[in-house]
Amino acid sequence: MQEPSHNQWSGKTDGTPWMQNALIGIYRYMPLFVLYGVMALVVPFYMIFNRRGYKSMYSFFRKRMGYGPFKSFFSVYGNHYNFGMVILDRFAVYAGKKFDVTVEGQELFDNLESSEKGFIMLSSHVGCYELAGYSLVSKHKTFNAIVYAGESQAIMKNRDRILREHNMRMIPVMGDMSHLFAINAALDNNEILSMPADRLFGSSKSVTCKFFGEDAKFPKGAYALAKAKDVKMLAVFVMKEKAKKYHAYVREVADANGFATELEQIVRKYPKQWYNYFDFWNQG
């Protein structure tokens, strides 16, 4: 697993390429529950050595969710365990495993997907958003997903293979900002653009919204882009409910405040699937 922070985070999945390829190979022959069991044993050690992530999540459960000390502690464990399972699920998909995804709001996606104009899908660090790209399949438009460019070759290669099977392509975020041309081109060509909408990553362009009753900064990029291109936005959350079952929620939002409201509702419903291991209200 990984330890993001508001001012220093690589955005890279842990493990060497060899380990990642080995995990994909193992999944071709091993049931999900076996590796889930191993993850359950690893999580306590991760909590001990990843103090920053532990403290931020403990504070979230105490301060934002109003839990007591013991419930907060066990909720932190549950949160880390869920995060580990989500990471394993990603590799399971690369190995050819299938998950049952129920989509709530499919008609919103279908209506925009069959319209003349492109649109933006907003992601966040809850659940397993990557499964949205494999479930909300576009028949008429190319689906462009903005991704972190620093992942290992194993991750990028397998992700690209799966995405291409679903009429999707990646737009890696590059240091030379060349990805901005691809982003604009996607919407100019009336395609679908998927982009994160809940972390600043050091950007000074932000918008302040009420989130859990307190001001929090959200990246301004997606909303400014939607306004400039006159396109609609869908917030998509893909939440784990059982070992091989996910529930995807598709919601239309008009601006950052609308997204923050929808995100808060999802986090309140699935608090152990909120994967922001830093002080979210003091990021940037």
For each residue, the residues with C-beta under 8 A, 3 or more apart:
1: 14 46 50 80 83 84 87
2: 9 10 12 13 14
3: 9 50 52 53 277
4: 9 11 53 125 199 276 277 278
5: 8 9 52 277 278
6: 9 199 200 278 279 280 282 283 284
7: 202 283
8: 5
9: 2 3 4 5 6 201 278
10: 2 150
11: 4 148 150 201
12: 2 148 150 151 152
13: 2 20 87 151 152 155
14: 1 2
15: 19 20 23 152
16: 19 20 152
17: 20 21 152 153 154
18: 21 22
19: 15 16 22 23
20: 13 15 16 17 23 24 91 152 154 155
21: 17 18 24 25 154
22: 18 19 25 26
23: 15 19 20 26 27 88 91
24: 20 21 27 28 91 94 95 154 158
25: 21 22 28 29 95
26: 22 23 29 30 35
27: 23 24 30 32 35 91 92 94 95 97
28: 24 25 95 96
29: 25 26
30: 26 27 34 35
31: 34
32: 27 35 36 88 89 92 97 243 244
33: 36 37 243
34: 30 31 37 38
35: 26 27 30 32 38 39 88
36: 32 33 39 40 85 88 243
37: 33 34 40 41
38: 34 35 41 42
39: 35 36 42 43 81 84 85 88
40: 36 37 43 81
41: 37 38 44
42: 38 39 45 46 84
43: 39 40 46 47 77 80 81 84
44: 41 47 48 77
45: 42 48 49
46: 1 42 43 49 50 80 84
47: 43 44 50 53 54 76 77 80
48: 44 45 51
49: 45 46
50: 1 3 46 47 53 54 277
51: 48 54 55
52: 3 5 55 56 277 278
53: 3 4 47 50 56 57 80 277 278
54: 47 50 51 57 58 76 80
55: 51 52 58 59
56: 52 53 59 60 276 277 278 279 280
57: 53 54 60 61 75 76 79 80 274 277
58: 54 55 61 62 72 73 76
59: 55 56 62 63 64 279
60: 56 57 63 64 65 271 274 280
61: 57 58 64 65 67 71 72 75 76 271
62: 58 59 65 66 67 69 72
63: 59 60 66
64: 59 60 61 212
65: 60 61 62 72 75 268 271
66: 62 63
67: 61 62 71 72 75
68: 71 72
69: 62 72 73
70: 73 74
71: 61 67 68 74 75
72: 58 61 62 65 67 68 69 75 76
73: 58 69 70 76 77
74: 70 71 77 78
75: 57 61 65 67 71 72 78 79 271 272
76: 47 54 57 58 61 72 73 79 80
77: 43 44 47 73 74 80 81
78: 74 75 81 82 272
79: 57 75 76 82 83 271 272 273 274 275
80: 1 43 46 47 53 54 57 76 77 83 84
81: 39 40 43 77 78 84 85
82: 78 79 85 86 240 272 273
83: 1 79 80 86 87 273 275
84: 1 39 42 43 46 80 81 87 88
85: 36 39 81 82 88 89 240
86: 82 83 89 90 127 128 240 273 275
87: 1 13 83 84 90 91
88: 23 32 35 36 39 84 85 91 92
89: 32 85 86 92 93 97 99 128 131 240
90: 86 87 93 94 128 130
91: 20 23 24 27 87 88 94 95
92: 27 32 88 89 95 97 99
93: 89 90 96 97 99 130 131 134 162
94: 24 27 90 91 158 159 161 162
95: 24 25 27 28 91 92
96: 28 93
97: 27 32 89 92 93 244
98: 244
99: 89 92 93 131 244 245 246
100: 244 245 246
101: 131 134 135 238 245 246 247 248
102: 245 246 247 248
103: 106 109 135 136 248 250
104: 247 248 249 250
105: 108 109 234 248 249 250 251
106: 103 109 110 136 250
107: 110 111
108: 105 111 112 234 250 251 252
109: 103 105 106 112 113 136 234 250
110: 106 107 113 114
111: 107 108 114 115
112: 108 109 115 117 119 232 234
113: 109 110 138 139 140 141 192
114: 110 111 139 140
115: 111 112 119
116: 190
117: 112 190 230 231 232
118: 141 186 187 189 190 191 192 193 229 231
119: 112 115 192 193 231 232 233 234
120: 187 192 193 194 195 222 225 226 231 232 233 234
121: 132 136 192 193 194 195 233 234 235 236
122: 195 196 197 222 233 234 235 236 253 259
123: 129 132 194 195 196 197 198 236
124: 129 196 197 198 235 237 263
125: 4 196 198 199 274 275 276
126: 129 237 239 263 266 267 270 273 274 275
127: 86 237 238 239 240 246 266 270 273
128: 86 89 90 131 238 239 240 246
129: 123 124 126 132 236 237 238
130: 90 93 133 134 159 238
131: 89 93 99 101 128 134 135 238 246 248
132: 121 123 129 135 136 194 236 238 248
133: 130 136 143 145 162 163 166 168 194
134: 93 101 130 131 137 162 166
135: 101 103 131 132 238 246 248
136: 103 106 109 121 132 133 236 248 250
137: 134 166 167
138: 113 141 142 143 166 167 168 192
139: 113 114 167
140: 113 114
141: 113 118 138 190 191 192
142: 138 167 168 169 186 189 191 192
143: 133 138 163 166 167 168 169 191 192 194
144: 168 169 170 171 182 183 186 191 192 193 194
145: 133 163 168 169 170 171 194
146: 170 171 173 179 183 193 194 195 196
147: 151 156 159 170 171 172 173
148: 11 12 151 172 173
149: 172 173 174
150: 10 11 12
151: 12 13 147 148 155 156 159
152: 12 13 15 16 17 20 155 156
153: 17 156 157
154: 17 20 21 24 157 158
155: 13 20 151 152 158 159
156: 147 151 152 153 159 160 170 172
157: 153 154 160 161
158: 24 94 154 155 161 162
159: 94 130 147 151 155 156 162 163 170
160: 156 157 163 164 169 170
161: 94 157 158 164 165
162: 93 94 133 134 158 159 165 166
163: 133 143 145 159 160 166 168 169 170
164: 160 161 167 168 169
165: 161 162
166: 133 134 137 138 143 162 163
167: 137 138 139 142 143 164
168: 133 138 142 143 144 145 163 164
169: 142 143 144 145 160 163 164
170: 144 145 146 147 156 159 160 163
171: 144 145 146 147 179 182 183 186
172: 147 148 149 156 179
173: 146 147 148 149 179
174: 149 177 178 179
175:
176:
177: 174 180
178: 174 181 182
179: 146 171 172 173 174 182 183
180: 177 183 184
181: 178 184 185
182: 144 171 178 179 185 186
183: 144 146 171 179 180 186 187 193 195 225
184: 180 181 187 188
185: 181 182 188 189
186: 118 142 144 171 182 183 189 191 192 193
187: 118 120 183 184 190 191 193 225 229 231
188: 184 185 229
189: 118 142 185 186
190: 116 117 118 141 187
191: 118 141 142 143 144 186 187
192: 113 118 119 120 121 138 141 142 143 144 186
193: 118 119 120 121 144 146 183 186 187 225
194: 120 121 123 132 133 143 144 145 146
195: 120 121 122 123 146 183 221 222
196: 122 123 124 125 146 199 219
197: 122 123 124 218 219 222 223 235 256 259
198: 123 124 125 218 219 263 276
199: 4 6 125 196 219 276 283
200: 6 203 206 217 218 219 283 284
201: 9 11 219
202: 7 284
203: 200 206 219 220 221 284
204: 284
205: 219 220 221 224
206: 200 203 217 218 219 220 284
207: 217 218 219 220 223 256
208: 215 216 217 218
209: 215 216 217 218 256 257 259 260
210: 213 214 215 216 257 260
211: 214 215 216 218 260 263 264 280 281
212: 64 216 264 267
213: 210
214: 210 211 281
215: 208 209 210 211 281
216: 208 209 210 211 212 260 280 281 283
217: 200 206 207 208 209 283 284
218: 197 198 200 206 207 208 209 211 256 259 260
219: 196 197 198 199 200 201 203 205 206 207 222
220: 203 205 206 207 223 224 256
221: 195 203 205 224 225
222: 120 122 195 197 219 225 226 233
223: 197 207 220 226 227 233 255 256 259
224: 205 220 221 227 228
225: 120 183 187 193 221 222 228 229
226: 120 222 223 229 230 231 232 233
227: 223 224 230
228: 224 225
229: 118 187 188 225 226
230: 117 226 227
231: 117 118 119 120 187 226
232: 112 117 119 120 226 252
233: 119 120 121 122 222 223 226 252 253 254 259
234: 105 108 109 112 119 120 121 122 250 251 252 253
235: 121 122 124 197 249 250 251 252 253 258 259 262 263
236: 121 122 123 129 132 136 248 249 250 251
237: 124 126 127 129 248 249 251 262 263 266
238: 101 127 128 129 130 131 132 135 246 247 248 249
239: 126 127 128 246 247 248 249 266 269 270 273
240: 82 85 86 89 127 128 245 246 273
241: 245 246 247
242: 245
243: 32 33 36
244: 32 97 98 99 100
245: 99 100 101 102 240 241 242
246: 99 100 101 102 127 128 131 135 238 239 240 241
247: 101 102 104 238 239 241
248: 101 102 103 104 105 131 132 135 136 236 237 238 239
249: 104 105 235 236 237 238 239 266
250: 103 104 105 106 108 109 136 234 235 236
251: 105 108 234 235 236 237 262
252: 108 232 233 234 235
253: 122 233 234 235 258 259 262
254: 233 258
255: 223 258 259
256: 197 207 209 218 220 223 259 260
257: 209 210 260 261
258: 235 253 254 255 261 262
259: 122 197 209 218 223 233 235 253 255 256 262 263
260: 209 210 211 216 218 256 257 263 264
261: 257 258 264 265
262: 235 237 251 253 258 259 265 266
263: 124 126 198 211 235 237 259 260 266 267
264: 211 212 260 261 267 268
265: 261 262 268 269
266: 126 127 237 239 249 262 263 269 270
267: 126 212 263 264 270 271 273 274
268: 65 264 265 271
269: 239 265 266
270: 126 127 239 266 267 273 274
271: 60 61 65 75 79 267 268 274
272: 75 78 79 82
273: 79 82 83 86 126 127 239 240 267 270
274: 57 60 79 125 126 267 270 271
275: 79 83 86 125 126
276: 4 56 125 198 199 280
277: 3 4 5 50 52 53 56 57
278: 4 5 6 9 52 53 56 283
279: 6 56 59 282 283
280: 6 56 60 211 216 276 283
281: 211 214 215 216
282: 6 279
283: 6 7 199 200 216 217 278 279 280
284: 6 200 202 203 204 206 217
